Amino acid sequence: MNATRIEKIRERLQSLQPEHLSVTDESHRHVGHPGARDGRGHFSCTIVSEAFRDKSMLERHRMVYQALGDLMLTDIHAMSIRALTPEQLDRNP
């Protein structure tokens, strides 16, 4: 059985050792969008990890994109990312 896109994304993001991870498929909100025509999806994720400590938001997003690797070319058209440390999640649930 083939893994769903969300399962693939979750699997790849495990490399960042998340304490919390949620991934949502928002493709239905982008029907008709030029970027949706190629079949790749629109997703959002919240990922909480110690790996983000002392990293800028740009560095955190790069870490997520690196973990996703080729999924950005084959399965994902857009990814909204909320990348936090555990303390940041406690302050902004």
N, C-alpha and C positions, 0 to 999 in steps of 0.2 A: 504494500500500500504506500502511495506517495504521501509525504508529509504535507500538511497545509502550509501556506505561506507564513502564517503566524507561528506555527510550530518550528519552521525553518529559522525564522527570525529569533525566536526564543532560544533555540539551540545555539545559534551563533553568538548571541549575547552572553551566554553562560561563561564565555572566556573572560568576561569582566567581573566574574564572581559577584553577581548582584545579590544584595540582601532583599531587595524587592524588585520585581519586574512585571510591568503590565504592558501588553501590546494590543492595540485596537486597530482593526481594519476599517478605515474611513473611506474606502473606495466608492461606496454608494453615494457619498456626498460630492463626488467629482465626475459623475456621469456627464458626458458631453464635453468635458475639459479636454483640450488638445493633447495633454500629456497622458490621458487615460486611454487613448485610442490604441496604443501599442500593447495593451493588456496587462501592463504592470500596475501595481496597486499603490494606493495612498494609505499610509499608516501613521499612527502616533504611538509613542512609547514613553513610559516613565521608568527610569532605571536608577536604582540607588545602590551605590557601591563605594567602598573605601578607595577603590582605584582612582576616583575622581578628586581625592583630597589634594589640595594645593595645585589644582589644575584650573586653568581659565575655562570659560564656557566653550570657547573655540577649541581648545585642546580636548575637552570632554566629547564634543561632537565629532571631532576627528577620530577619537578612540572608538566611538560607536560605529562610525562609517567603516573604519578599518576592520572591526569585528564582523560587520555584515558582509564585507568583501564583495564577491561577484553577485550577491543577491541584489546589489544596487543596479546592476546591469540587466539582470534576468527577471527579477520579481518585484522590485520596488521602484516606483517612479518618484515618490516623495515620502520623506519621513520627518515628522515633527518630533523633536526630542526634548525631553525634560530629564536632564542628567544631574543627579544630586548626591551629596554625601548623606550618610544617615542623620547627621545633625540638621542638615538643611531640610530634610523631610519632616523631622520632628517640629521644626518651626513653621513649615509651609505644607501641611498635609494635602 
